[in-house]
């Protein structure tokens, strides 16, 4: 990226077109209902008209040693997936749906191209452990211990811990975790003193709130926030629509907030 010329992948980002919301809706309707020629033309316009959206997401991931051009290209892939899977009949802004898709695509790229290489066997062990953890959580209505997961897998506890820690992506202390439009909460704000009694009280309240959720709600939250899957990916795995996943997820989070 050439900051002076505002260039990325040979594109002068200062000259990128920004679509208005009504233009996006019109183009998405053409993509879904137009003739093949209209669909292709509208798709191309949607891609070009949302390049700045990709750029804004890419800027969150700069400074990790990856080429900005590479991140931008990966982000565009996420944008294209969002355009191809977005349902224009839903009362949702395209950017609300597109940004998580772009972020997910970039995170997958960073995970798969991490400088700290994780062996295939270790990665498989970690994913198997996560599956076992989800199964035991649903079965016992509580989060299992590492010992229980290891026993189910017939592996030493140390092997399970090592595998799970190997696939954890480092998180910046300045990574935003929540924003209500005014105040933003960062990871560093969530780090408390071990001597602070409020920390473990909040954790107990959170655990109790999660226990009150249905099995489907727990599974969706697990896939979304612990597996990092998009709503479309969750919908495909569970066998329901993306709109249903969005509704159930929102309801579960509201339940947790009210309980806490």
LINNOR-V684824 format. One line per field, one symbol per residue. ss: DSSP state (2 for helix, 1 for strand, 0 for the rest). A space follows every 10 residues. Layout:
ss->???
This chain:
ss->0100001100 1122200000 2222222222 2220022222 2222222220 2222222222 2000000222 2222222222 2222200000 0002222222 2222222222 2200000002 2222222222 2222222222 0000022222 2220002222 2222220000 0000011110 0001112222 0000002222 2222222222 2000222222 2222220000 2222222200 0222222222 2222222220
